[in-house]
Structures are given as C-alpha cells and as structure tokens.
Amino acid sequence: MTSNVPLYQAKAELFRTLGHPVRIRVLEILQAGPTPVRELLNELEIEASNLSQQLAVLRRAGLVTSSRHGSTVLYELSTSDVEDLLAAGRRILADIWQDTEGMLAALRRDGG
C-alpha cells in the first residue's frame, strides 16, 4: 500500500484483508506467539496451498511476518495492535448480539 492512498481507502483495504474466516483464524492463533506453519495446518485443517495463499495475503498487508529457522517457517503478528483489533471485533459483536438477545427476549415477553 502506498502513502498517496487516502486513509479511508487504506482502511477499507485493511478490512477487506480481514474479510476471510481463515485469515481471522490465523490471526487468532498467532496471538499465542510465533507459530510454525505445520501447527497452523494442524489447527486449521485446510490444504497447505490454501493456507499459503492466506498467509501471503496477510504478509502483503503487513499483518504478519515470517522467519525461517532451519526448515521451519514461523509466522507471528507484526504488531500487538492486531490483537487489539481482534479484541475490538469481539467486543463489537458481543454488543450487537447482546442487543439482539435483548430484542428477542422482549418479543417473547411481550408476545411479539
């Protein structure tokens, strides 16, 4: 991403990058620390080629970094701000779902 892109456009691209369930799950797993690709594969139960594609997208976006240690490739979050973003997403969803549960309870209580 270049610096001559308007901030709102750069944010939209960031959120598009986050718009895939495998990518979100990878980021969640990486919150525990640097993780070898083989562990990601075991946890995600997807094809290696699919994981490779998703990791490449996350790397290009700057959300993860990789390092090689012998024959092992480790991935990790590029910044703790990614963890903060995931936590914010959980809080937003909790608020939204709480409102939904409250509305459902009121509908049931008031007879619809």
ROLO-370154 format. One line per field, with one value per atom (N, C-alpha, C): atom name; residue number from 1; x, y negated, z negated. Coordinates in nm, 3 decimals, always signed. Last residue first. Example, Ala and Ser with C-alpha at 12.3 -4.5 7.8 and 13.67 -1.06 7.14 Angstrom:
2
dovex: [N,CA,C,N,CA,C];
vexke: [2,2,2,1,1,1];
east: [+1.285,+1.367,+1.290,+1.319,+1.230,+1.320];
north: [+0.225,+0.106,-0.003,+0.569,+0.450,+0.330];
up: [-0.708,-0.714,-0.787,-0.780,-0.780,-0.780];
This chain:
112
dovex: [N,CA,C,N,CA,C,N,CA,C,N,CA,C,N,CA,C,N,CA,C,N,CA,C,N,CA,C,N,CA,C,N,CA,C,N,CA,C,N,CA,C,N,CA,C,N,CA,C,N,CA,C,N,CA,C,N,CA,C,N,CA,C,N,CA,C,N,CA,C,N,CA,C,N,CA,C,N,CA,C,N,CA,C,N,CA,C,N,CA,C,N,CA,C,N,CA,C,N,CA,C,N,CA,C,N,CA,C,N,CA,C,N,CA,C,N,CA,C,N,CA,C,N,CA,C,N,CA,C,N,CA,C,N,CA,C,N,CA,C,N,CA,C,N,CA,C,N,CA,C,N,CA,C,N,CA,C,N,CA,C,N,CA,C,N,CA,C,N,CA,C,N,CA,C,N,CA,C,N,CA,C,N,CA,C,N,CA,C,N,CA,C,N,CA,C,N,CA,C,N,CA,C,N,CA,C,N,CA,C,N,CA,C,N,CA,C,N,CA,C,N,CA,C,N,CA,C,N,CA,C,N,CA,C,N,CA,C,N,CA,C,N,CA,C,N,CA,C,N,CA,C,N,CA,C,N,CA,C,N,CA,C,N,CA,C,N,CA,C,N,CA,C,N,CA,C,N,CA,C,N,CA,C,N,CA,C,N,CA,C,N,CA,C,N,CA,C,N,CA,C,N,CA,C,N,CA,C,N,CA,C,N,CA,C,N,CA,C,N,CA,C,N,CA,C,N,CA,C,N,CA,C,N,CA,C,N,CA,C,N,CA,C,N,CA,C,N,CA,C,N,CA,C,N,CA,C,N,CA,C,N,CA,C,N,CA,C,N,CA,C,N,CA,C,N,CA,C,N,CA,C,N,CA,C,N,CA,C,N,CA,C];
vexke: [112,112,112,111,111,111,110,110,110,109,109,109,108,108,108,107,107,107,106,106,106,105,105,105,104,104,104,103,103,103,102,102,102,101,101,101,100,100,100,99,99,99,98,98,98,97,97,97,96,96,96,95,95,95,94,94,94,93,93,93,92,92,92,91,91,91,90,90,90,89,89,89,88,88,88,87,87,87,86,86,86,85,85,85,84,84,84,83,83,83,82,82,82,81,81,81,80,80,80,79,79,79,78,78,78,77,77,77,76,76,76,75,75,75,74,74,74,73,73,73,72,72,72,71,71,71,70,70,70,69,69,69,68,68,68,67,67,67,66,66,66,65,65,65,64,64,64,63,63,63,62,62,62,61,61,61,60,60,60,59,59,59,58,58,58,57,57,57,56,56,56,55,55,55,54,54,54,53,53,53,52,52,52,51,51,51,50,50,50,49,49,49,48,48,48,47,47,47,46,46,46,45,45,45,44,44,44,43,43,43,42,42,42,41,41,41,40,40,40,39,39,39,38,38,38,37,37,37,36,36,36,35,35,35,34,34,34,33,33,33,32,32,32,31,31,31,30,30,30,29,29,29,28,28,28,27,27,27,26,26,26,25,25,25,24,24,24,23,23,23,22,22,22,21,21,21,20,20,20,19,19,19,18,18,18,17,17,17,16,16,16,15,15,15,14,14,14,13,13,13,12,12,12,11,11,11,10,10,10,9,9,9,8,8,8,7,7,7,6,6,6,5,5,5,4,4,4,3,3,3,2,2,2,1,1,1];
east: [-4.466,-4.433,-4.487,-4.507,-4.594,-4.579,-4.331,-4.447,-4.539,-4.138,-4.207,-4.336,-4.047,-4.106,-4.192,-3.949,-4.052,-4.123,-3.752,-3.867,-3.981,-3.576,-3.640,-3.763,-3.497,-3.567,-3.641,-3.366,-3.485,-3.566,-3.153,-3.248,-3.377,-3.021,-3.080,-3.183,-2.940,-3.028,-3.097,-2.768,-2.888,-2.989,-2.575,-2.647,-2.776,-2.476,-2.553,-2.629,-2.347,-2.452,-2.539,-2.161,-2.261,-2.378,-2.013,-2.082,-2.192,-1.906,-2.000,-2.079,-1.739,-1.847,-1.951,-1.562,-1.648,-1.765,-1.440,-1.516,-1.611,-1.313,-1.414,-1.501,-1.132,-1.238,-1.350,-0.969,-1.044,-1.158,-0.858,-0.940,-1.025,-0.718,-0.822,-0.916,-0.532,-0.629,-0.746,-0.383,-0.458,-0.566,-0.274,-0.362,-0.445,-0.106,-0.229,-0.326,+0.125,+0.020,-0.111,+0.241,+0.224,+0.114,+0.258,+0.356,+0.353,+0.237,+0.172,+0.279,+0.425,+0.382,+0.314,+0.543,+0.466,+0.430,+0.825,+0.739,+0.668,+0.931,+0.890,+0.792,+1.205,+1.076,+1.052,+1.454,+1.350,+1.211,+1.598,+1.626,+1.523,+1.369,+1.462,+1.489,+1.248,+1.287,+1.390,+0.960,+1.104,+1.132,+0.714,+0.761,+0.912,+0.440,+0.576,+0.614,+0.121,+0.206,+0.345,+0.025,-0.034,+0.047,+0.090,+0.173,+0.120,-0.028,-0.098,-0.017,+0.142,+0.139,+0.072,+0.067,+0.203,+0.205,-0.196,-0.169,-0.030,-0.149,-0.234,-0.205,+0.006,+0.063,-0.017,-0.178,-0.062,+0.003,-0.348,-0.399,-0.284,-0.178,-0.243,-0.285,-0.116,-0.010,-0.066,-0.366,-0.301,-0.193,-0.399,-0.494,-0.432,-0.188,-0.192,-0.287,-0.257,-0.137,-0.139,-0.603,-0.494,-0.378,-0.687,-0.709,-0.590,-0.686,-0.736,-0.777,-0.595,-0.695,-0.759,-0.406,-0.515,-0.630,-0.229,-0.299,-0.421,-0.141,-0.211,-0.290,-0.012,-0.127,-0.209,+0.192,+0.092,-0.033,+0.334,+0.274,+0.169,+0.428,+0.325,+0.257,+0.474,+0.518,+0.401,+0.431,+0.375,+0.427,+0.474,+0.522,+0.481,+0.164,+0.306,+0.345,-0.104,-0.030,+0.121,-0.194,-0.192,-0.114,-0.218,-0.088,-0.082,-0.489,-0.390,-0.257,-0.596,-0.631,-0.527,-0.490,-0.452,-0.483,-0.624,-0.478,-0.433,-0.890,-0.848,-0.696,-0.879,-0.912,-0.864,-0.824,-0.728,-0.753,-1.054,-0.925,-0.823,-1.258,-1.255,-1.121,-1.188,-1.187,-1.172,-1.146,-1.275,-1.275,-0.914,-0.967,-1.096,-0.892,-0.795,-0.847,-1.091,-1.109,-1.014,-0.965,-1.082,-1.117,-0.759,-0.728,-0.846,-0.912,-0.829,-0.790,-1.021,-1.110,-1.033,-0.787,-0.864,-0.956,-0.722,-0.629,-0.699,-0.940,-0.921,-0.826,-0.900,-1.022,-1.011,-0.653,-0.661,-0.785,-0.567,-0.639,-0.656,-0.237,-0.375,-0.444,+0.026,-0.058,-0.204,+0.165,+0.123,+0.036,+0.054,+0.137,+0.080,+0.085,+0.000,+0.089];
north: [+1.071,+1.047,+0.921,+1.099,+1.173,+1.134,+0.991,+0.908,+0.977,+1.193,+1.148,+1.075,+1.211,+1.329,+1.287,+0.951,+1.004,+1.123,+0.946,+0.854,+0.903,+1.140,+1.160,+1.070,+1.015,+1.144,+1.169,+0.790,+0.773,+0.902,+0.917,+0.835,+0.815,+1.035,+1.121,+1.045,+0.800,+0.895,+0.985,+0.690,+0.616,+0.709,+0.892,+0.866,+0.791,+0.869,+0.989,+0.970,+0.620,+0.640,+0.759,+0.674,+0.568,+0.588,+0.878,+0.904,+0.800,+0.740,+0.849,+0.881,+0.560,+0.509,+0.617,+0.740,+0.652,+0.599,+0.858,+0.941,+0.855,+0.629,+0.702,+0.789,+0.577,+0.479,+0.544,+0.801,+0.783,+0.684,+0.744,+0.864,+0.854,+0.509,+0.505,+0.625,+0.609,+0.509,+0.501,+0.772,+0.832,+0.737,+0.572,+0.671,+0.740,+0.442,+0.373,+0.467,+0.580,+0.615,+0.543,+0.673,+0.573,+0.618,+0.896,+0.790,+0.685,+1.225,+1.096,+0.990,+1.481,+1.409,+1.280,+1.798,+1.676,+1.614,+1.986,+1.936,+1.809,+2.267,+2.128,+2.092,+2.488,+2.445,+2.298,+2.562,+2.595,+2.550,+2.294,+2.424,+2.451,+2.077,+2.135,+2.277,+1.786,+1.925,+1.963,+1.588,+1.607,+1.756,+1.339,+1.477,+1.478,+1.142,+1.155,+1.302,+0.988,+1.093,+1.084,+0.757,+0.800,+0.911,+0.662,+0.621,+0.664,+0.747,+0.641,+0.591,+0.955,+0.835,+0.718,+1.135,+1.079,+0.952,+1.197,+1.133,+1.070,+1.320,+1.200,+1.124,+1.537,+1.439,+1.309,+1.680,+1.620,+1.514,+1.763,+1.673,+1.605,+1.931,+1.814,+1.714,+2.126,+2.046,+1.919,+2.241,+2.168,+2.076,+2.359,+2.257,+2.174,+2.542,+2.436,+2.324,+2.714,+2.631,+2.517,+2.725,+2.762,+2.664,+2.727,+2.687,+2.732,+2.732,+2.844,+2.801,+2.559,+2.511,+2.622,+2.703,+2.632,+2.599,+2.797,+2.890,+2.827,+2.553,+2.653,+2.750,+2.442,+2.373,+2.471,+2.628,+2.616,+2.543,+2.583,+2.716,+2.711,+2.321,+2.347,+2.481,+2.229,+2.293,+2.321,+1.912,+2.045,+2.103,+1.674,+1.730,+1.877,+1.636,+1.620,+1.682,+1.626,+1.703,+1.691,+1.503,+1.423,+1.493,+1.687,+1.621,+1.530,+1.749,+1.849,+1.781,+1.513,+1.554,+1.652,+1.522,+1.412,+1.447,+1.751,+1.748,+1.640,+1.656,+1.767,+1.773,+1.459,+1.422,+1.531,+1.623,+1.519,+1.476,+1.778,+1.843,+1.740,+1.586,+1.657,+1.725,+1.269,+1.411,+1.488,+0.986,+1.041,+1.187,+0.855,+0.929,+1.003,+0.724,+0.828,+0.915,+0.535,+0.639,+0.755,+0.378,+0.456,+0.562,+0.271,+0.348,+0.437,+0.129,+0.241,+0.330,-0.066,+0.027,+0.150,-0.201,-0.130,-0.028,-0.311,-0.218,-0.137,-0.482,-0.374,-0.268,-0.659,-0.580,-0.462,-0.778,-0.693,-0.605,-0.764,-0.826,-0.727,-0.694,-0.645,-0.715,-0.754,-0.853,-0.807,-0.547,-0.655,-0.759,-0.221,-0.340,-0.451,+0.117,+0.000,-0.123];
up: [-2.094,-1.954,-1.903,-2.365,-2.275,-2.130,-2.538,-2.501,-2.403,-2.556,-2.678,-2.642,-2.295,-2.360,-2.480,-2.262,-2.173,-2.237,-2.462,-2.469,-2.380,-2.364,-2.494,-2.506,-2.125,-2.120,-2.251,-2.229,-2.146,-2.139,-2.362,-2.436,-2.359,-2.149,-2.252,-2.333,-2.019,-1.950,-2.052,-2.208,-2.169,-2.103,-2.202,-2.327,-2.296,-1.945,-1.981,-2.110,-1.970,-1.871,-1.910,-2.175,-2.190,-2.095,-2.053,-2.179,-2.202,-1.833,-1.812,-1.938,-1.974,-1.888,-1.866,-2.098,-2.179,-2.097,-1.874,-1.968,-2.051,-1.767,-1.689,-1.778,-1.970,-1.941,-1.861,-1.941,-2.065,-2.045,-1.691,-1.707,-1.833,-1.760,-1.658,-1.670,-1.943,-1.986,-1.889,-1.773,-1.884,-1.932,-1.617,-1.552,-1.660,-1.791,-1.752,-1.681,-1.810,-1.908,-1.877,-1.485,-1.590,-1.685,-1.329,-1.307,-1.418,-1.454,-1.431,-1.418,-1.282,-1.402,-1.361,-1.174,-1.148,-1.281,-1.075,-1.182,-1.137,-0.914,-0.892,-1.002,-0.937,-0.994,-0.963,-0.874,-0.776,-0.821,-1.029,-0.968,-0.861,-1.051,-1.147,-1.102,-0.904,-0.884,-0.989,-0.956,-0.970,-0.957,-0.879,-0.882,-0.898,-1.000,-0.948,-0.956,-0.935,-0.991,-0.930,-0.822,-0.948,-1.015,-0.571,-0.684,-0.819,-0.345,-0.418,-0.537,-0.280,-0.193,-0.263,-0.489,-0.483,-0.399,-0.420,-0.548,-0.552,-0.172,-0.180,-0.309,-0.256,-0.163,-0.167,-0.408,-0.474,-0.386,-0.203,-0.306,-0.382,-0.052,+0.010,-0.096,-0.245,-0.185,-0.122,-0.286,-0.394,-0.339,-0.033,-0.079,-0.191,-0.034,+0.068,+0.028,-0.242,-0.254,-0.154,-0.331,-0.241,-0.257,-0.682,-0.543,-0.460,-0.969,-0.889,-0.749,-1.163,-1.068,-0.986,-1.312,-1.380,-1.284,-1.119,-1.208,-1.272,-1.006,-0.924,-1.011,-1.227,-1.167,-1.085,-1.254,-1.360,-1.310,-1.017,-1.040,-1.150,-1.053,-0.953,-0.980,-1.398,-1.274,-1.181,-1.547,-1.525,-1.395,-1.804,-1.678,-1.665,-1.997,-1.970,-1.839,-2.029,-2.130,-2.110,-1.803,-1.926,-2.037,-1.604,-1.619,-1.741,-1.614,-1.657,-1.687,-1.504,-1.640,-1.695,-1.247,-1.337,-1.482,-1.154,-1.160,-1.258,-1.163,-1.250,-1.263,-0.964,-1.102,-1.197,-0.744,-0.784,-0.928,-0.733,-0.758,-0.804,-0.675,-0.803,-0.833,-0.551,-0.519,-0.650,-0.575,-0.536,-0.494,-0.615,-0.729,-0.696,-0.374,-0.406,-0.520,-0.410,-0.308,-0.334,-0.604,-0.642,-0.537,-0.444,-0.564,-0.602,-0.258,-0.213,-0.331,-0.426,-0.356,-0.309,-0.497,-0.598,-0.535,-0.248,-0.311,-0.420,-0.219,-0.123,-0.180,-0.427,-0.426,-0.329,-0.349,-0.467,-0.466,-0.001,-0.112,-0.228,+0.100,+0.095,-0.022,+0.082,+0.150,+0.160,-0.032,-0.121,-0.051,+0.078,+0.087,+0.000,+0.000,+0.000,+0.000];
